Structure formats: structure tokens, C-alpha cells
Amino acid sequence: MTGSQKRKLKSLAHKLKPIVLIGQKGITESLVKAVDKALEDHELIKVKFIDLKDEKVELAAKVVSDTKSFLVNMIGNTAIIYRENPERPKEDKIKI
């Protein structure tokens, strides 16, 4: 992904609220399914780390690898994650 594509995704994510919250239990199968579903529906999401803040980089990397998505950026305790959905209608797709 190029720098300009990352900038565009960051600007689009600016107005988004976190969809998935990661708490005490960390990465569970149900959390990965929730992130997968959110990416399927939205393509671009924010994931907020409520607990385990010291491990947020490793946890974000695990979520990204488990969902086959792309980590756009980490801002504080929030990760911006993107995955293109080829089945999404063309007019609803994020154009990068």
C-alpha cells in the first residue's frame, strides 16, 4: 500500500468511531469473528484497546493476520484496519 493510499484511508477513518473494543480477554475467536464481520460490512474500521495497552501493537498485528487485513495506522490506543470487500457493491466501495 502506498503512502497516498494510507493518507486517504487515515482521512476517511478520522470521522469513524471504534466498532470493536478489545478488553481484558484480549484476542478471542469471537473477537476475531466480530472484526471479520465489521471489515466485511465497512471495509475500514477502528479497533480500540481498553485493556492490555502495553501489548496493543502485538495484538493489532495478530488481529490483522487473523483477518487477512491491513493495519493502516495506530493512533494512541486505537488501530485503523482496512480490508477490501470484493463482494461489496461498486458504489459503496472505498476508492483508494
N, C-alpha and C positions, 0 to 999 in steps of 0.2 A: 504494500500500500504506500502510495506516495505521500509526501508532506502536504500537498494541497488537498488530497483526499481526506487526510486526517484532520486538517483545519476545518474543512467543510463539515465533517461529522461532529467535531467538537462544537462548532457554532450551532448545529441543529440540536445537539444534546443540551445546550445551555438552558433551554426552557423546560426540559423534561424533569419530572420528579422521579425519585428512585422507585422502581417497580418491585424489586426483590430486596429484602433485608436479611443479612447474614448475622445470626446471633450466636449464643453460647454453643449450640450444637455443631457449628461450623458447616462444612460441606456434607450434606446427606444426599441420598438418592432422590428424595422428594424435592430438595432444593435444586438439584441439577435439572430435574423434570420441569420445575417452575421456571427456571431460567430458559430452558429449551423452548417451552411454550411461549414465554414472553418474547423471545427472539423470533419465533415463528410468526407471532402476531404483529410485532412492531419493527423488527429488524435492528433498531437502535434502542438500547435501554441503559438505565443506570442501576447499579447494584451498590447498596450502602452497607458498610461494615459497622454493626452496632457493637459487637464484642470482637475479641481476637484481633484487635487493631494492630498488634505487633506483627501478626502473620498475614496481613492483608495482601501483600504483594504475592506471596506464595499461594494464598487461597484464590486470588483473582486468576493467577496462571492456571490453577487446577480447574476452575470453572470454565475458563476459555478452552482448555484442552478437552475437557469432558463434553462440551457442547459444540466443539469444532467451530468456534467463533474467533473474533479478532479483538484484542484489547486495544482500544483507541487511546485511552488515557486514564491515569489515576489522578484524581484531584482530592486531596485530603483523605477522607475515609470512603470515597465514592469512586467506583470504577465505571467507565463508559465502555460498553461492549457492543460490537456490531457483527451481524451475520446476515448476508443476503438471503432472501427467501425467493427462490426461482418460481414458486407457485403463486406468488402474490400478484394481483392484477398490476399491469404496467403503470397505470396512473397512480397507484398507491406506493410504488417502489421508491426508495430513497435513491436519488440520482447523484452518484459521486464521480 
